[in-house]
Amino acid sequence: MSAIPVADDVLDADVPVLPLAEVANALGLSGNKVRQMLKDGQLIAVRRDGELVVPADFLGDGVVIKGLAGTITVLADAGFNRTEMLRWLFSRDESLPGVTPINALRTSHGTEVKRRAQAMAF
């Protein structure tokens, strides 16, 4: 069994996170399916206090927010590791609606977020 890739915890301490069991419950999935999503790059986890957790902002209304998996793929194709992806998703960018890429994704501005991610590849 391959290990779950984990990003360094570069999130501010006030960023809410959910243990994998809560992620599974919120998505109506098994814990194994959530772990597979982490391996497949659909979500990013960090280890906080010895426990694997996922930023709560990655979820909304019982689903992974629209555009997150695609944005992670674009960032991976641009050569970002998971820690760099996480840092970028939560970094302030006053030119984006929502001020951070993750908030822009949460407010249906995924096209603009992906466009920025693609531009960083060049």
Secondary structure by P-SEA (a helix, b strand, c coil): cccccccccccccccccccaaaaaaaacccaaaaaaaaaaccbbbbbcccccccccccccccccccaaaaaaaaaaaacccaaaaaaaaaccccccccccaaaaaaacaaaaaaaaaaaaac
